[in-house]
Amino acid sequence: MRLYSLSVLYKGDPKVHLLKAAYDVSNFNFFQKSSVQEFMTFTSQLIVERSELGSRASVKEQEYLCHVYVRNDGLAGVVIADNEYPQRVCFTLLDKVLDEFSRQVSKIDWPSGSPATISYAALDGYLSKYQVRPP
């Protein structure tokens, strides 16, 4: 059971954009890492774009399961995990991250924010904490 990506996005007009993300591509080889990360970023944006405000969904994409939660205020979170990772845990993590993000980052910054301008450092910690290590 693995988590590969945890991202926070904003679903605004006219398009969705990434605010902050963390990736764990450590089990891919060196030459795959950047393309896998690009795929995860693109997929996260696409899923949020196609999701309604106030919705939760789990979407299968290749060998991954993408869990998305789009809040009514446009803030969205996506977890990309393998097929075995429990769905309930993913949505609990998304709730926690989006609540914390909305308390720490001003709503004014969401429409124009980018990973370079948003200061929120907790994603890497959450991705690591929620990783299930094999016994």
FENTA-V822270 format. One record per backbone hydrogen bond with DSSP energy under -1.0 kcal/mol. NH is the residue of the N-H (numbers start at 1). CO is the residue of the C=O. If there is no record, write none. Layout:
BEGIN
nh:NH co:CO
nh:NH co:CO
END
This chain:
BEGIN
nh:4 co:80
nh:5 co:80
nh:6 co:22
nh:7 co:78
nh:8 co:20
nh:9 co:76
nh:10 co:17
nh:11 co:74
nh:12 co:10
nh:12 co:15
nh:17 co:10
nh:19 co:8
nh:20 co:8
nh:22 co:6
nh:24 co:4
nh:28 co:25
nh:32 co:29
nh:33 co:29
nh:36 co:32
nh:37 co:33
nh:38 co:34
nh:39 co:35
nh:40 co:36
nh:41 co:37
nh:42 co:38
nh:43 co:39
nh:44 co:40
nh:45 co:41
nh:46 co:42
nh:47 co:43
nh:48 co:44
nh:49 co:45
nh:50 co:46
nh:51 co:48
nh:54 co:70
nh:55 co:52
nh:57 co:68
nh:59 co:66
nh:61 co:64
nh:64 co:61
nh:65 co:81
nh:66 co:59
nh:67 co:79
nh:68 co:57
nh:69 co:77
nh:70 co:55
nh:71 co:75
nh:74 co:71
nh:76 co:9
nh:77 co:69
nh:78 co:7
nh:79 co:67
nh:80 co:5
nh:81 co:65
nh:82 co:2
nh:90 co:86
nh:91 co:87
nh:92 co:88
nh:93 co:89
nh:94 co:90
nh:95 co:91
nh:96 co:92
nh:97 co:93
nh:98 co:94
nh:99 co:95
nh:100 co:96
nh:101 co:97
nh:102 co:98
nh:103 co:99
nh:104 co:100
nh:105 co:101
nh:109 co:106
nh:113 co:109
nh:118 co:114
nh:126 co:122
nh:127 co:123
nh:128 co:124
nh:129 co:125
nh:130 co:126
END
